């Protein structure tokens, strides 16, 4: 899977302890997908001990990641 991780997403990943591997796992096999807060965004969620959330820009190649975080 080819990804383009935005500078904002990289900063949030570092801040929130999200790894690139966790992003790939989440996008490859999400437990849930839902619309993001903008029309061209999708949020993917996967429980891998904690719930990892990844926000993408729809229909981009490579897939653009704009944010990521973990929640309980």
Secondary structure as GFF3:
##gff-version 3
##sequence-region A 1 72
A	DSSP	beta_strand	3	5	.	.	.	ID=ss1
A	DSSP	alpha_helix	7	16	.	.	.	ID=ss2
A	DSSP	alpha_helix	20	28	.	.	.	ID=ss3
A	DSSP	beta_strand	32	35	.	.	.	ID=ss4
A	DSSP	beta_strand	41	47	.	.	.	ID=ss5
A	DSSP	beta_strand	51	57	.	.	.	ID=ss6
A	DSSP	beta_strand	63	71	.	.	.	ID=ss7
###
